[in-house]
Amino acid sequence: MDTDDPLVDLPPAELFAHCLTDEGLARLRSLLDSGRYEVRAPEEAALLVVAWLLRAGEAAAAAGLVEELRPHAHEVRFAPRPAQLPSPGPELVHRRTVGEAAALLARRGPDAAVEAQREALTVWRPYEDELLAHWRRADAHGPEWTADGVVLLERYRSLAAAHTRCTKHLDPKSNAAVLRGALEAALAGRALSPRAAGLLRHALGSMAAKREKERQPYRERPAHHAFAALVLRRLSAHPVDRGLPQEAVEALVGPVTAEESRDGGPPEGTAIPSSVREIATSVLDAPVEVLLERGAIPSAEVLAELASQVITAYEAQGYADASLRTLIAATYRSSRPRYTHYWIPEYHVVVSELPWVRAVDRWHRHGPAARARATLTRLAETSLAAFPGSGLPVLLLCTLSRIAGRAELPTELLLEPFANGFSGMASPGLLDAARHAAELLRGTVYERYHGIDYAAVRDMAETGDLEGLARLCADRAGRPLLVPQPAHWRARPALSRDPAVIEQARILTTFNLATLVREAGVDPGPGWAASARAAFTEATAPAATAKRTARAWRHLLFHLSLCDRAEQSLVLAWIDAEAARLPARAAARIALPLAQLRLVA
């Protein structure tokens, strides 16, 4: 914020009146053009909308909005605050704000184990080398040797007092302790016992042999917490509640400068380690597609945490004028509770109903329902294209479900739990999800691989046989477990308790994927064939667990089923070629599923 601006501290009523003068309106138009303003609360965008309407030739709409605001002008600030940096573009999102990244870096203190190892290598290893060299001198027990020995022992005591992390030197059986003990005895004029003399010879020989095997001396590298502190100082120059552009992020993670090194930082030219770079680069402001391409959003769960920003970006892009897009995006961003990872539709609705937001609503390309539907489709497609083997995480599904309500979709999305935990009654949403899956996937590889009779499933959905569908899930899992019920209740399969039964419900319903394809037109940009290949890669990744492999394989089958025959043939040929190059462990993990896929395809 520009603290030198004389209007910052004006009372709301005086500021309102000034902004409606020729000078004030010219100032607002200048802020619109430069984008150098800050909207801390939605109401601070109101007079900028007035200025935009006047510039668009909508004097009557601007006058009506002013009259609607005037009764509250004595107590509410309707003007923005000038800022040194332009307001972020509507398409930009960031994984963390500067303040969030700074908090993470501030917690990067010294690691006790790492610092103990560093002390052993930088303090005690050089001292042991000096001790070994002292015993191997040709003038052993001479006057100069004795004097240097006194210095060595005195330095040991000072080092032991100052460096307490590493305690190996305190072990009386260690080679260094044997050499020190023998030196103390020699300086005191005591003869070594035969045992002590033997230990001394063994220690000298052992240490000398070990040093000869070491080809390179240890090169000290500053600890990671020192780099974290340095990047934290660099971050302190930026506003805490926003991300940063590319050039600012590059400056954050650049090598240590000469000035920083003179101020007690790491040596000049040292590169920032990757663990610190990852936190620093997470403040990058960029379109979500760019962040995904660079790996700044590593999982579908992280994408779900950014849903609030992504939704704002998608909806604001529908306005024709660039300055209006930036202004509306800033208005919606100001309403998001800080440090909240959830998209809260209540706040979104409140902002969309504000008079100054409604005043420019007709400049959006779509109506509210169409806007929400487009946002739903794009967000789901973005997740499926970026993480085709992961599906849609629960947090993202909750967000999509809320958007679906605003988009007026005829079908609600299916959310976990699939059944009431007390009564065991299955969720009615299972029927709609199963119906969409049956109508989309009947006769496909997905149906044949999983051994599903989608004709029967569709009949259950059409007749509302919720209990039959729940029992089918339990039977397919081989766990026809029943929830204990009072005598006058009917026993129902445990869809809310048994993981195997829940997994079968996900398989039968595709856990919303079929619903989104049929009702929202979801079609990932790279295409279903590319998604199938990516899901196979995720299923066979070296770090993939059995659960992750099974989940990725289920999504591979879904993507493959939506390909035409020619695409399926190409994908299957590619899978065979890739499987032949897999390491033995990964190949064994997918051998049976791959054989079943070949059989049904």
C-alpha positions as CSV (number, residue, x, y, z in Angstrom):
1,M,0.0,0.0,0.0
2,D,1.2,3.6,-0.7
3,T,1.5,5.0,2.7
4,D,2.2,8.5,1.3
5,D,-1.2,8.8,-0.3
6,P,-3.1,11.7,1.5
7,L,-6.5,10.1,0.9
8,V,-5.7,6.9,2.8
9,D,-6.7,8.3,6.2
10,L,-9.7,10.3,5.1
11,P,-13.0,9.5,6.8
12,P,-15.3,7.4,4.6
13,A,-17.8,10.2,3.9
14,E,-15.1,12.7,2.8
15,L,-13.4,10.0,0.7
16,F,-16.8,9.1,-1.0
17,A,-17.4,12.7,-1.8
18,H,-13.9,13.3,-3.2
19,C,-14.1,10.2,-5.4
20,L,-17.2,11.6,-7.1
21,T,-15.4,14.9,-8.1
22,D,-13.6,15.2,-11.5
23,E,-10.3,14.8,-9.8
24,G,-11.5,11.8,-7.8
25,L,-13.0,10.1,-10.9
26,A,-9.8,10.7,-12.8
27,R,-7.9,9.1,-10.0
28,L,-10.2,6.0,-10.0
29,R,-9.8,5.7,-13.8
30,S,-6.1,5.8,-13.4
31,L,-6.2,3.0,-10.8
32,L,-8.4,0.9,-13.2
33,D,-5.9,1.3,-16.0
34,S,-2.7,0.7,-13.9
35,G,-4.3,-2.0,-11.6
36,R,-2.3,-0.6,-8.7
37,Y,-4.9,-0.8,-6.1
38,E,-5.8,-3.1,-3.2
39,V,-9.3,-4.3,-2.4
40,R,-9.2,-5.6,1.2
41,A,-13.0,-6.0,1.4
42,P,-15.6,-6.4,-1.4
43,E,-17.1,-2.9,-0.7
44,E,-13.8,-1.2,-1.5
45,A,-14.4,-2.0,-5.2
46,A,-17.7,-0.2,-5.4
47,L,-16.5,3.2,-6.6
48,L,-14.1,1.6,-9.1
49,V,-17.2,0.0,-10.6
50,V,-18.8,3.5,-10.8
51,A,-15.8,4.8,-12.6
52,W,-15.9,1.8,-15.0
53,L,-19.5,2.3,-15.7
54,L,-19.0,6.0,-16.5
55,R,-16.2,5.2,-18.9
56,A,-18.4,2.6,-20.6
57,G,-21.0,5.2,-21.2
58,E,-23.4,3.9,-18.6
59,A,-24.0,7.2,-16.8
60,A,-27.5,6.3,-15.6
61,A,-26.3,2.9,-14.1
62,A,-23.4,4.7,-12.4
63,A,-25.7,7.4,-10.9
64,G,-28.1,4.7,-9.7
65,L,-25.3,2.8,-8.0
66,V,-24.0,6.0,-6.4
67,E,-27.5,6.7,-4.9
68,E,-27.7,3.2,-3.6
69,L,-24.3,3.5,-1.9
70,R,-24.8,7.1,-0.5
71,P,-26.8,6.2,2.6
72,H,-23.9,4.1,3.9
73,A,-21.0,6.4,2.8
74,H,-20.5,7.8,6.3
75,E,-19.6,4.4,7.8
76,V,-18.3,2.2,4.9
77,R,-15.2,2.7,2.8
78,F,-16.2,2.3,-0.8
79,A,-12.9,3.2,-2.4
80,P,-9.8,1.0,-2.9
81,R,-6.4,1.6,-1.4
82,P,-3.5,2.5,-3.7
83,A,-0.8,-0.2,-4.0
84,Q,2.8,-0.3,-5.3
85,L,2.2,-3.5,-7.3
86,P,-0.6,-4.1,-9.8
87,S,-3.4,-6.2,-8.7
88,P,-2.9,-9.8,-9.9
89,G,-4.5,-10.7,-13.2
90,P,-7.8,-12.7,-13.0
91,E,-6.2,-15.8,-14.4
92,L,-3.4,-16.0,-11.8
93,V,-3.4,-18.4,-8.8
94,H,-0.7,-19.3,-6.4
95,R,-0.2,-22.3,-4.1
96,R,0.9,-20.2,-1.1
97,T,0.9,-16.5,-0.3
98,V,4.2,-14.8,0.7
99,G,3.1,-14.9,4.3
100,E,2.3,-18.6,4.2
101,A,5.7,-19.4,2.6
102,A,7.5,-17.1,5.2
103,A,5.8,-19.0,8.0
104,L,7.0,-22.3,6.6
105,L,10.6,-21.0,6.2
106,A,10.6,-19.5,9.7
107,R,9.9,-23.0,11.1
108,R,13.0,-24.4,9.4
109,G,15.3,-24.5,12.4
110,P,18.5,-26.6,12.8
111,D,18.0,-30.4,12.6
112,A,19.7,-31.9,15.7
113,A,20.9,-35.1,13.9
114,V,22.2,-33.2,10.9
115,E,23.9,-30.6,13.0
116,A,25.6,-33.3,15.1
117,Q,26.9,-34.9,11.9
118,R,28.1,-31.6,10.7
119,E,29.9,-31.0,13.9
120,A,31.5,-34.4,13.7
121,L,32.8,-33.7,10.2
122,T,33.8,-30.0,10.6
123,V,35.1,-29.9,14.2
124,W,36.1,-33.3,15.4
125,R,37.3,-34.9,12.2
126,P,40.0,-32.1,11.7
127,Y,41.0,-32.4,15.3
128,E,41.4,-36.1,15.0
129,D,43.6,-35.6,11.9
130,E,45.8,-33.3,13.9
131,L,46.0,-35.8,16.7
132,L,47.0,-38.6,14.3
133,A,49.6,-36.4,12.6
134,H,51.0,-35.5,16.0
135,W,51.6,-39.1,17.0
136,R,53.1,-39.9,13.6
137,R,55.8,-37.2,13.8
138,A,59.4,-38.3,13.7
139,D,60.3,-36.3,16.8
140,A,57.9,-38.1,19.0
141,H,58.4,-37.4,22.7
142,G,60.9,-34.5,21.9
143,P,60.5,-31.1,23.5
144,E,58.6,-29.6,20.5
145,W,56.4,-32.6,20.3
146,T,55.6,-32.3,24.0
147,A,54.8,-28.6,23.7
148,D,52.5,-29.2,20.7
149,G,50.8,-32.0,22.7
150,V,50.0,-29.6,25.5
151,V,48.3,-27.3,23.0
152,L,46.4,-30.1,21.5
153,L,44.9,-31.2,24.8
154,E,44.0,-27.7,25.8
155,R,42.3,-27.2,22.5
156,Y,40.3,-30.4,23.0
157,R,39.0,-29.1,26.3
158,S,37.9,-25.8,24.7
159,L,36.3,-27.7,21.7
160,A,34.4,-30.1,24.0
161,A,33.0,-27.1,26.0
162,A,31.9,-25.2,22.9
163,H,30.6,-28.1,20.7
164,T,28.2,-30.4,22.5
165,R,26.1,-31.9,19.7
166,C,28.4,-34.8,18.8
167,T,29.4,-37.0,21.7
168,K,31.3,-39.7,19.9
169,H,34.6,-38.2,21.2
170,L,33.5,-39.0,24.8
171,D,33.5,-42.8,24.1
172,P,36.7,-44.1,25.9
173,K,36.9,-47.0,23.3
174,S,37.1,-44.7,20.3
175,N,40.4,-44.4,18.5
176,A,40.6,-40.6,19.1
177,A,40.0,-41.2,22.9
178,V,42.8,-43.8,22.9
179,L,45.2,-41.3,21.3
180,R,44.2,-38.6,23.7
181,G,44.7,-40.9,26.7
182,A,48.1,-42.0,25.5
183,L,49.1,-38.4,25.0
184,E,48.0,-37.4,28.5
185,A,50.0,-40.3,29.9
186,A,53.1,-39.3,27.9
187,L,52.9,-35.7,28.9
188,A,52.6,-36.7,32.6
189,G,55.7,-39.0,32.3
190,R,53.7,-42.2,32.8
191,A,54.8,-45.4,30.9
192,L,52.0,-47.1,28.9
193,S,50.9,-50.5,30.0
194,P,51.3,-53.3,27.4
195,R,47.5,-53.2,26.8
196,A,47.5,-49.4,26.4
197,A,50.5,-49.6,24.1
198,G,48.7,-52.2,22.0
199,L,45.5,-50.1,21.8
200,L,47.6,-47.1,20.7
201,R,49.3,-49.1,17.9
202,H,45.9,-50.4,16.7
203,A,44.3,-47.0,16.8
204,L,47.1,-45.4,14.9
205,G,47.0,-48.1,12.2
206,S,43.2,-48.1,12.0
207,M,42.9,-44.3,11.7
208,A,45.8,-44.1,9.1
209,A,44.2,-46.8,6.9
210,K,40.8,-45.1,7.1
211,R,42.3,-41.7,6.1
212,E,44.1,-43.3,3.1
213,K,40.8,-44.7,1.7
214,E,39.1,-41.2,1.9
215,R,39.8,-39.7,-1.5
216,Q,38.3,-36.3,-0.9
217,P,38.2,-34.2,2.2
218,Y,34.7,-33.2,3.5
219,R,33.6,-29.9,2.0
220,E,31.4,-28.0,4.4
221,R,28.0,-26.8,3.0
222,P,25.8,-24.4,4.9
223,A,22.8,-25.9,6.7
224,H,19.4,-25.7,5.0
225,H,18.1,-23.5,7.9
226,A,20.7,-20.9,6.9
227,F,19.3,-20.8,3.4
228,A,15.7,-20.7,4.8
229,A,16.7,-17.6,6.9
230,L,18.2,-15.9,3.8
231,V,15.1,-16.5,1.6
232,L,13.0,-15.4,4.5
233,R,14.8,-12.0,4.5
234,R,14.3,-11.7,0.8
235,L,10.5,-12.4,1.2
236,S,10.2,-9.7,3.8
237,A,10.3,-7.0,1.1
238,H,7.0,-8.2,-0.4
239,P,3.3,-8.0,0.6
240,V,2.3,-11.0,2.7
241,D,-1.2,-11.6,1.4
242,R,-0.5,-12.3,-2.3
243,G,1.7,-14.3,-4.6
244,L,4.6,-13.0,-6.7
245,P,5.3,-12.7,-10.4
246,Q,7.9,-14.8,-12.2
247,E,10.8,-12.3,-12.0
248,A,10.3,-11.8,-8.3
249,V,10.3,-15.5,-7.7
250,E,13.5,-15.9,-9.7
251,A,15.1,-13.2,-7.5
252,L,14.0,-15.2,-4.4
253,V,15.8,-18.4,-5.4
254,G,18.9,-16.9,-7.0
255,P,22.4,-17.7,-5.7
256,V,23.7,-16.0,-2.6
257,T,25.0,-12.5,-3.3
258,A,28.2,-10.9,-2.1
259,E,26.3,-8.6,0.2
260,E,24.3,-11.5,1.8
261,S,27.5,-13.4,2.3
262,R,29.1,-10.5,4.1
263,D,26.1,-10.1,6.3
264,G,26.7,-13.6,7.7
265,G,24.9,-15.7,5.0
266,P,26.3,-18.7,3.1
267,P,29.3,-18.2,0.8
268,E,28.7,-16.0,-2.3
269,G,27.4,-17.9,-5.3
270,T,26.0,-20.8,-3.4
271,A,22.8,-22.2,-4.9
272,I,19.6,-22.4,-2.8
273,P,18.9,-26.1,-2.0
274,S,15.8,-27.7,-3.5
275,S,13.9,-28.1,-0.2
276,V,14.0,-24.3,0.3
277,R,13.4,-23.5,-3.4
278,E,10.2,-25.6,-3.4
279,I,8.8,-23.4,-0.6
280,A,10.0,-20.2,-2.2
281,T,8.7,-21.0,-5.7
282,S,5.2,-22.0,-4.3
283,V,4.4,-18.2,-4.2
284,L,4.5,-18.0,-8.0
285,D,1.4,-16.2,-9.5
286,A,0.6,-18.0,-12.8
287,P,-2.3,-19.6,-14.6
288,V,-3.2,-23.0,-13.0
289,E,-2.1,-24.7,-16.2
290,V,1.4,-23.3,-15.9
291,L,1.6,-24.3,-12.2
292,L,0.6,-27.8,-13.2
293,E,3.1,-28.0,-16.0
294,R,5.9,-26.9,-13.7
295,G,5.0,-29.4,-10.9
296,A,4.0,-26.6,-8.5
297,I,0.7,-28.4,-7.9
298,P,1.9,-32.0,-7.2
299,S,-1.4,-33.7,-6.6
300,A,-5.2,-33.5,-7.1
301,E,-5.5,-32.8,-3.4
302,V,-3.4,-29.7,-3.7
303,L,-5.4,-28.6,-6.7
304,A,-8.5,-29.0,-4.6
305,E,-7.0,-26.6,-2.0
306,L,-6.6,-24.0,-4.7
307,A,-10.2,-24.4,-5.9
308,S,-11.3,-21.1,-4.5
309,Q,-8.7,-19.2,-6.6
310,V,-9.3,-21.3,-9.7
311,I,-13.1,-20.7,-9.5
312,T,-12.5,-17.0,-9.2
313,A,-10.1,-17.1,-12.2
314,Y,-12.5,-19.1,-14.4
315,E,-15.5,-16.9,-13.6
316,A,-13.7,-13.5,-13.9
317,Q,-12.4,-14.4,-17.4
318,G,-16.0,-14.2,-18.7
319,Y,-16.0,-10.4,-18.6
320,A,-15.1,-8.7,-21.9
321,D,-13.1,-5.8,-20.5
322,A,-9.6,-6.5,-19.1
323,S,-9.8,-3.9,-16.3
324,L,-13.2,-5.2,-15.3
325,R,-11.9,-8.8,-15.1
326,T,-9.1,-7.7,-12.8
327,L,-11.5,-5.7,-10.6
328,I,-14.1,-8.5,-10.2
329,A,-11.4,-11.0,-9.5
330,A,-10.0,-8.7,-6.8
331,T,-13.5,-8.4,-5.3
332,Y,-14.0,-12.1,-5.1
333,R,-10.5,-12.7,-3.7
334,S,-11.2,-10.2,-0.9
335,S,-14.1,-12.2,0.4
336,R,-12.2,-15.5,0.8
337,P,-11.4,-16.1,4.5
338,R,-7.7,-16.1,5.0
339,Y,-5.9,-19.5,5.4
340,T,-9.0,-21.4,4.3
341,H,-8.5,-24.2,1.8
342,Y,-12.2,-24.7,1.1
343,W,-14.3,-22.9,-1.5
344,I,-17.2,-21.4,0.5
345,P,-20.2,-20.9,-1.9
346,E,-22.0,-18.7,0.7
347,Y,-19.3,-16.0,0.4
348,H,-19.3,-16.3,-3.4
349,V,-23.1,-15.9,-3.5
350,V,-23.0,-12.9,-1.2
351,V,-20.4,-11.2,-3.4
352,S,-22.3,-12.0,-6.6
353,E,-25.4,-10.3,-5.1
354,L,-23.6,-7.0,-4.1
355,P,-25.1,-4.0,-6.0
356,W,-21.8,-3.0,-7.7
357,V,-21.2,-6.6,-8.9
358,R,-24.8,-6.9,-10.2
359,A,-24.3,-3.6,-11.9
360,V,-21.8,-5.1,-14.3
361,D,-23.2,-8.6,-14.5
362,R,-24.6,-8.1,-18.0
363,W,-21.1,-7.6,-19.3
364,H,-20.4,-11.2,-18.5
365,R,-20.7,-13.6,-21.4
366,H,-22.9,-16.1,-19.5
367,G,-25.6,-16.1,-17.0
368,P,-25.1,-17.4,-13.4
369,A,-26.1,-21.0,-14.1
370,A,-24.2,-21.3,-17.4
371,R,-21.2,-19.6,-15.7
372,A,-21.3,-22.2,-12.8
373,R,-21.6,-25.0,-15.3
374,A,-18.6,-23.9,-17.3
375,T,-16.6,-23.6,-14.1
376,L,-17.6,-27.0,-13.0
377,T,-16.6,-28.6,-16.3
378,R,-13.3,-26.8,-16.6
379,L,-12.3,-27.6,-13.0
380,A,-13.1,-31.3,-13.4
381,E,-11.3,-31.4,-16.7
382,T,-8.3,-29.7,-15.3
383,S,-8.0,-32.3,-12.5
384,L,-8.6,-35.3,-14.7
385,A,-6.1,-34.1,-17.4
386,A,-3.4,-33.4,-14.8
387,F,-4.0,-36.4,-12.5
388,P,-5.8,-39.0,-14.6
389,G,-4.8,-41.9,-12.3
390,S,-6.0,-40.2,-9.1
391,G,-9.6,-39.4,-9.9
392,L,-11.3,-36.6,-8.0
393,P,-10.3,-36.2,-4.3
394,V,-13.0,-35.8,-1.7
395,L,-12.3,-32.1,-1.1
396,L,-12.5,-31.3,-4.8
397,L,-15.7,-33.4,-5.1
398,C,-17.3,-31.4,-2.3
399,T,-16.4,-28.2,-4.2
400,L,-17.8,-29.6,-7.5
401,S,-20.9,-30.7,-5.7
402,R,-21.6,-27.2,-4.5
403,I,-20.9,-25.7,-8.0
404,A,-23.2,-28.3,-9.5
405,G,-26.1,-26.9,-7.3
406,R,-25.4,-23.4,-8.7
407,A,-25.1,-24.9,-12.2
408,E,-28.6,-26.4,-11.8
409,L,-27.4,-29.9,-12.8
410,P,-30.3,-32.4,-12.8
411,T,-28.2,-34.9,-10.8
412,E,-26.3,-34.3,-7.5
413,L,-22.8,-35.6,-7.2
414,L,-22.2,-38.7,-5.0
415,L,-20.2,-37.9,-1.8
416,E,-18.8,-40.2,0.9
417,P,-20.0,-41.7,3.2
418,F,-22.1,-43.9,0.9
419,A,-24.4,-44.9,3.8
420,N,-25.6,-43.6,7.1
421,G,-23.2,-44.7,9.8
422,F,-26.0,-45.3,12.3
423,S,-28.7,-47.0,10.3
424,G,-26.6,-48.4,7.5
425,M,-29.1,-47.0,5.0
426,A,-27.3,-46.4,1.6
427,S,-27.2,-42.9,0.1
428,P,-29.9,-42.2,-2.5
429,G,-27.1,-40.7,-4.7
430,L,-25.8,-44.2,-5.3
431,L,-28.8,-44.8,-7.6
432,D,-28.2,-41.8,-9.9
433,A,-24.4,-42.4,-10.0
434,A,-25.0,-46.1,-10.9
435,R,-27.5,-45.2,-13.6
436,H,-25.1,-42.8,-15.3
437,A,-22.3,-45.4,-15.1
438,A,-24.6,-48.1,-16.6
439,E,-25.7,-45.9,-19.4
440,L,-22.2,-44.7,-20.2
441,L,-20.2,-47.9,-19.8
442,R,-22.6,-50.7,-20.8
443,G,-20.8,-53.1,-23.2
444,T,-17.3,-51.5,-22.6
445,V,-14.0,-52.8,-21.4
446,Y,-14.8,-51.4,-18.0
447,E,-17.9,-53.5,-17.6
448,R,-16.2,-56.7,-18.9
449,Y,-13.1,-56.3,-16.8
450,H,-15.0,-55.8,-13.5
451,G,-17.6,-58.4,-14.3
452,I,-20.5,-55.9,-13.9
453,D,-24.0,-56.5,-15.3
454,Y,-24.8,-52.9,-16.0
455,A,-28.2,-53.8,-17.5
456,A,-29.2,-55.2,-14.0
457,V,-27.6,-52.1,-12.4
458,R,-29.7,-49.8,-14.6
459,D,-32.8,-51.7,-13.7
460,M,-32.1,-51.3,-10.0
461,A,-31.6,-47.5,-10.6
462,E,-34.8,-47.2,-12.6
463,T,-36.9,-49.0,-10.0
464,G,-35.2,-47.3,-7.0
465,D,-33.9,-50.5,-5.6
466,L,-31.4,-48.9,-3.2
467,E,-31.2,-51.9,-1.0
468,G,-30.5,-54.2,-3.9
469,L,-27.7,-52.0,-5.1
470,A,-26.1,-51.8,-1.7
471,R,-26.4,-55.6,-1.3
472,L,-24.7,-56.0,-4.8
473,C,-21.8,-54.0,-3.5
474,A,-21.5,-56.2,-0.5
475,D,-21.8,-59.4,-2.5
476,R,-19.1,-58.3,-5.0
477,A,-16.8,-57.6,-2.1
478,G,-17.4,-61.1,-0.7
479,R,-18.4,-59.4,2.5
480,P,-22.2,-59.7,2.9
481,L,-21.9,-58.2,6.4
482,L,-25.0,-56.7,7.9
483,V,-25.2,-53.8,10.4
484,P,-26.9,-55.0,13.6
485,Q,-30.3,-53.4,13.9
486,P,-33.2,-53.4,16.3
487,A,-35.7,-56.2,15.6
488,H,-38.2,-53.9,13.9
489,W,-35.6,-52.5,11.4
490,R,-34.5,-54.3,8.3
491,A,-30.8,-55.3,8.2
492,R,-28.8,-53.5,5.6
493,P,-25.3,-54.1,4.1
494,A,-22.5,-52.1,5.8
495,L,-21.7,-49.6,3.0
496,S,-20.4,-47.1,5.6
497,R,-18.0,-49.4,7.4
498,D,-16.3,-52.0,5.3
499,P,-13.6,-50.7,3.0
500,A,-14.0,-53.6,0.5
501,V,-17.7,-52.8,0.1
502,I,-17.0,-49.1,-0.3
503,E,-14.5,-49.8,-3.0
504,Q,-17.1,-51.9,-4.9
505,A,-19.5,-48.9,-4.7
506,R,-16.8,-46.7,-6.2
507,I,-16.2,-49.3,-9.0
508,L,-20.0,-49.6,-9.8
509,T,-20.6,-45.9,-9.8
510,T,-17.2,-44.7,-11.1
511,F,-17.4,-42.3,-8.2
512,N,-18.9,-39.4,-10.2
513,L,-16.8,-39.7,-13.4
514,A,-19.6,-41.1,-15.4
515,T,-22.0,-38.4,-14.0
516,L,-19.6,-35.6,-14.9
517,V,-19.1,-36.9,-18.4
518,R,-22.8,-37.3,-19.1
519,E,-24.2,-34.3,-17.3
520,A,-21.4,-31.7,-17.5
521,G,-19.7,-32.8,-20.7
522,V,-16.4,-33.4,-19.1
523,D,-13.7,-34.3,-21.6
524,P,-10.0,-33.8,-20.6
525,G,-8.1,-31.7,-23.1
526,P,-5.4,-34.3,-23.9
527,G,-8.1,-36.8,-24.8
528,W,-9.1,-40.1,-23.2
529,A,-6.3,-42.0,-24.9
530,A,-3.7,-39.8,-23.4
531,S,-5.4,-40.0,-20.0
532,A,-5.3,-43.8,-20.2
533,R,-1.6,-43.8,-20.9
534,A,-0.9,-41.4,-18.0
535,A,-3.0,-43.6,-15.7
536,F,-0.9,-46.6,-16.6
537,T,2.3,-44.7,-15.9
538,E,0.9,-43.8,-12.5
539,A,-0.1,-47.3,-11.8
540,T,3.4,-48.6,-12.5
541,A,5.4,-45.8,-10.9
542,P,8.2,-47.1,-8.7
543,A,6.7,-45.4,-5.6
544,A,3.2,-46.6,-6.2
545,T,1.6,-48.5,-3.3
546,A,-0.9,-51.4,-3.9
547,K,-3.8,-49.0,-3.1
548,R,-2.5,-46.3,-5.5
549,T,-1.9,-48.9,-8.2
550,A,-5.5,-50.3,-7.9
551,R,-7.0,-46.8,-8.0
552,A,-4.9,-45.8,-11.1
553,W,-5.9,-49.1,-12.8
554,R,-9.6,-48.4,-12.2
555,H,-9.2,-45.0,-13.8
556,L,-7.2,-46.5,-16.7
557,L,-10.1,-48.8,-17.5
558,F,-12.6,-45.8,-17.4
559,H,-10.5,-43.7,-19.7
560,L,-9.9,-46.6,-22.1
561,S,-13.6,-47.4,-22.2
562,L,-14.3,-43.9,-23.6
563,C,-11.8,-44.3,-26.5
564,D,-13.0,-45.5,-29.9
565,R,-11.8,-48.9,-31.1
566,A,-8.9,-47.5,-33.1
567,E,-7.7,-45.5,-30.0
568,Q,-8.1,-48.5,-27.8
569,S,-5.9,-50.6,-30.1
570,L,-3.2,-48.0,-30.1
571,V,-3.3,-47.6,-26.3
572,L,-3.2,-51.4,-25.7
573,A,-0.2,-51.8,-28.0
574,W,1.5,-48.9,-26.1
575,I,0.7,-50.6,-22.8
576,D,2.2,-53.9,-24.0
577,A,5.4,-52.1,-25.1
578,E,5.7,-50.2,-21.8
579,A,5.0,-53.3,-19.7
580,A,7.9,-55.1,-21.4
581,R,10.3,-52.5,-20.2
582,L,9.1,-52.4,-16.6
583,P,11.4,-53.5,-13.8
584,A,10.7,-57.0,-12.5
585,R,8.8,-55.8,-9.3
586,A,6.6,-53.4,-11.2
587,A,5.9,-56.0,-13.9
588,A,4.9,-58.5,-11.3
589,R,2.6,-56.1,-9.6
590,I,0.5,-55.6,-12.8
591,A,0.9,-59.0,-14.4
592,L,-2.5,-60.3,-13.4
593,P,-4.5,-57.1,-14.1
594,L,-2.8,-56.7,-17.4
595,A,-3.6,-60.3,-18.4
596,Q,-7.2,-59.7,-17.5
597,L,-7.2,-56.5,-19.6
598,R,-5.9,-58.3,-22.6
599,L,-8.5,-61.0,-22.2
600,V,-11.5,-58.6,-22.0
601,A,-10.2,-56.2,-24.6
